[in-house]
Amino acid sequence: MNTFLPTIAIMTAVQTWMKAAVLTPASAPNPAVNLVEDCQFYSSPDLVRAFQELKSFKNRICLIIPSYDHYQETREGNSLKIHCVRQFTLLLCDRDVGNRQKASTGDPADPAHPGVLAMKDYVENNLIALNFDFLPALLVLHPLEGQPFKLVDKDRTDLAGRLGWLMTWQADAGDRVFTIR
């Protein structure tokens, strides 16, 4: 395949996976708990603005933000090979307005509030190396770094208790080969 995997195709595959992922399977009397209640694309890491524009006030959400493309060239004779690496950021959030600690570590008494740490651990352990049927291209996904964040805005009290985890992921998006003339 002599084309790079499109950014939107990679992000759409991750979004579909995030929406379908089940963090806690159903067990009587509790229903299954999906990893996220909402997962959307956004073009900027301005979180307050993202929540305002996307109007996403679900408890567990994910924003997918494209963040970086890197190209590496290799020349051999009259052949030029370019390798593309795409990076994107996942912003995972859980909200427990009454208790910020539970938004972080979860509430053992309430499976509907698993906490952002359980969410990020699930993503780390299950998203790595998924190919999403992008054959013959070989998509390799892996995390680069992660860190906690707290959403604070004095004008948006409805965002209180919103804690999250910011994860940077890398996707090897393929190679292109050109003949230099």
N, C-alpha and C positions, 0 to 999 in steps of 0.2 A: 504494500500500500504506500503510495507516494503522496500522502497528504497528512496534515496534522489533524488530530481530533479537535473539532470545534469546542471552544470554551462552553458554549451554551449546551452542547450535547453532554459534556462531562457534568456540568452543574445540574442538568435535568435528571441524569441518571442518579446522582447523589440525592437530589430532592425526592425522587420517587422512592428510593431506598429508605430515606429518613421517614417519609410518611407511612411506609408499610411496616417499619420495624416495630416489634412488640417487645417492650422492656420487661414486662411482667406478664406471663401467661395467665389466663383466667383460672381461678380456683375458687370453688364455692365458699362463701357467697360473693366473692369479689370478682368483678369483670376484669378482662385483660386491660393492661395499661400500655398504651402505645408510647413509643419513645417520645414523640412530639405530637402536639395537637395541631400545629401549623408549621409549615416550612416554606419560606419564600426567598426569592432573590432580592438582593439590594445592591446598589452600586457604591455605597460609601459606608465607612465604619462609624458614622455619626449615629449612635444608637438611639438617642432621644428623637432625632428627626426620623429615623427609620420607623420607630414605633408610632410616631404621629402619622406619617404618610401611609404606612401599611395598615394602620388601625388593627394591629394584632395584639389582642389583650387576652389571649389564651394563657393557660398556666405554663405549659411546656412548649417552647417554640424554638425554631432554628432559623437563622438568617444565613444565607450563602452569599458571600461577597467575593467576586473575582479580585485578586490582589496583585498578581505579578506574572509575567511571562519571561522566560529566559531561553535564549537560543545559543547553542554551541555548534560551531562549524568545524568540519574536518575536511581538508583538501587532500586529494590523492590524484596526481596527474591532472587530467582535465575533468575530474569529477568533484563536485562540491556536495557534501552531506551536512544537512542542518538538523540537529536534534532539538526538539521543543519540550520545555518543561513548563507546565502551568501551575500556579499556586492559587489557592483560594482559602478564604477564612470561613470557618463555621462558628457562628455565635450561638451557643446553646444556652437557653434560659429556663429556669424554673421559678415560679413565683408562689410564695406563701406569704401573703400580706401580713398575716398575724405573727409570723415567726421567721425572721430572716435566716436563723440557723437551720431550720427545717428546709428552707429553700435550697440551702447548700448541701446538707447531709441527708435530707429526707426525713420522713415521719414513719417510723416502723408500724405505727398504729393505722396509718392511712396509705395504702399502696398507690393512691392517686397522686401522691406527692413523693416521688422517689428521690428528689434532690438532684441538683445539677452534677454532683460528683458521680452518681450512679449513671446519669445520662452520658457524661463524657467517657466514663470507663466502658460503657457498652459500645459507643462509637469507636473508641480506640481498638477494642478487641474484635469488632465485627466488620468494620469498613476497610481495614487494611487489605490490600492486594485483590480486592474485588475487580473483576474485569468488565462487568456489565455487558457481556456479549459484544464487545467492540472489536471482535476478530475480523480481519486478520491483524489489525493493529493490537499491540499489547499495551493496554493501559495498566500502569502500576500506580496504585494509590498508597500513600503512607503519610503519617503525621510528621511534622517538623518540630512543632513546639505547641505549648498550651499554657494558659495562665488564667486565673480568675479575674472577674471584673464585677463591679457593682454599678448599677445604673442609678444615677442621682440627678434629679432635676427639680429645683424648688417650685417650678410652675406646674409640674406634672405629678401631683400626689398620687394619681392612679397607677404610677409606675413604682411606687414604694414597694420594697421587698423584692424587687427584681434583681436576682443574682444570676451570674452566668459564668460560662467558661468559653474562652476564646481559643480556638484551635486553628493552627495554620497547617494546611495539607498540601501535598505536592502530587501532581499527576503527570507522569511521563506521557506526553501527548503524541509521540511518534517522530518519525524521521521523514525528511524530503531529500531526494537526491536529484541534483541538477548536473547537466553537462555544460561545462564552460566552453564557450566557442570563441 
